Amino acid sequence: MKRVYNFSAGPSILPEKVLKIAADEMLDYQGSGQSVMEMSHRSKVYDSIIKSCESLLREVMNIPDNYKVLFLQGGASSQFSMIPMNLMTKNGKADFVITGQWATKAQKEAARYGEANIVASSKDKTFTYIPKLDPATFSKDADYFHICLNNTIYGTKYHTLPETGDVPLVADVSSCILSEPIDVSKFGLLYAGAQKNMGPAGLTVVIIREDLIGEPMEKTPTMFDYRTHAENNSLYNTPPCYAIYICKLVLEWIKNDIGGLENMKAINEKKAKILYDFLDSSKLFKGTVVPEDRSIMNVPFVTGDADLDATFIKEATEHDFVNIKGHRTVGGMRASIYNAMPMEGVEKLVEFMKEFEQNNL
Ligand SMILES: *Cc1c(COP(=O)(O)O)cnc(C)c1O
């Protein structure tokens, strides 16, 4: 069996231990005589899986009791409409910071439902930084304030949160959830597609402060009404059963093998430092993001020569460093080094980059 070093931005690498447990339990989940994929979502055995997934997430992320955890489908992209339909209901207004493609999509979608103000943007420099924010420019009467906490494509991350006062802060955390502790109480709503750091595609996690769950806009589809899922413990209809099961295994791995999110953060920072230190010292490669806003999950870099980038990607792939091509809108390279990427994967990549540099300078 061969396993590559997979730097995919998503769907992405999963902990090998999780995959092995899933393989062992594939045909007969814990003596039930069924695969998790085959069992009724209303069965007792499945009920214990979804319940322990939720309680593990609450424990690992230290989610306060006045927040609901919802296991949904439709990807983070569906939240771009579900959030305004449910939250833009008092003053029909929300504020947005544009830090990349996902934040742009969130703002554009919200603009279909109300006033979607842009308070700042880093588009002028291809989203290579997080704009400085001045609370004086925020709408006092916004129903929420939206950010994308970690920008998967451009490799930036907020290291301080905007001060939004009483306006609920809403964040897309698709590519940084579970990478380090987050103070959930600072947010009204957090949402994430699972396929970066939580499990396979098909599961979308929403963590929402209870008082924000209320009457949505008229004609909001039942499936897009947070109440539907909150009142039915994410079992109004068939949830993404298998993805929830893998997410549970990932959470067990974080809790038991890693020792929680403080440890996860230390490991992730160490991995990212190996790569950034090399990029900062290299004569061939350079990181594209300003040092103070760098992500520890997604690391974009370039040589400055598109042909050389293409050669690097080709040779890297031949050496089993796969999915390292940058996003089609940015070019260059991007190493996504999510939780499951072992330290060794980053060390080996840097070794390979050093060799490539020697051969191509
Ligand atoms: C991947 C990603 C998305 C899109 O998620 P889907 O589940 O494909 O809809 C949105 N936001 C961020 C930050 C992402 O990384």
The ligand as an SDF file (V2000), in Angstrom:
LIG
                    3D

 15 15  0  0  0  0  0  0  0  0999 V2000
  -13.9390   25.1660    1.0810 C   0  0  0  0  0  0  0  0  0  0  0  0
  -14.4910   26.4280    1.6150 C   0  0  0  0  0  0  0  0  0  0  0  0
  -15.8040   26.8470    1.3160 C   0  0  0  0  0  0  0  0  0  0  0  0
  -16.7110   26.0830    0.4030 C   0  0  0  0  0  0  0  0  0  0  0  0
  -17.1810   24.9780    1.0420 O   0  0  0  0  0  0  0  0  0  0  0  0
  -18.2480   24.0020    0.3500 P   0  0  0  0  0  0  0  0  0  0  0  0
  -18.4630   23.0130    1.4480 O   0  0  0  0  0  0  0  0  0  0  0  0
  -17.5900   23.4320   -0.8580 O   0  0  0  0  0  0  0  0  0  0  0  0
  -19.4500   24.7820    0.0270 O   0  0  0  0  0  0  0  0  0  0  0  0
  -16.2560   28.0170    1.8950 C   0  0  0  0  0  0  0  0  0  0  0  0
  -15.4760   28.7420    2.6980 N   0  0  0  0  0  0  0  0  0  0  0  0
  -14.2070   28.3780    2.9970 C   0  0  0  0  0  0  0  0  0  0  0  0
  -13.3860   29.2240    3.9010 C   0  0  0  0  0  0  0  0  0  0  0  0
  -13.6810   27.2090    2.4590 C   0  0  0  0  0  0  0  0  0  0  0  0
  -12.4200   26.8510    2.7540 O   0  0  0  0  0  0  0  0  0  0  0  0
  1  2  1  0
  2  3  1  0
  2 14  2  0
  3  4  1  0
  3 10  2  0
  4  5  1  0
  5  6  1  0
  6  7  2  0
  6  8  1  0
  6  9  1  0
 10 11  1  0
 11 12  2  0
 12 13  1  0
 12 14  1  0
 14 15  1  0
M  END
$$$$
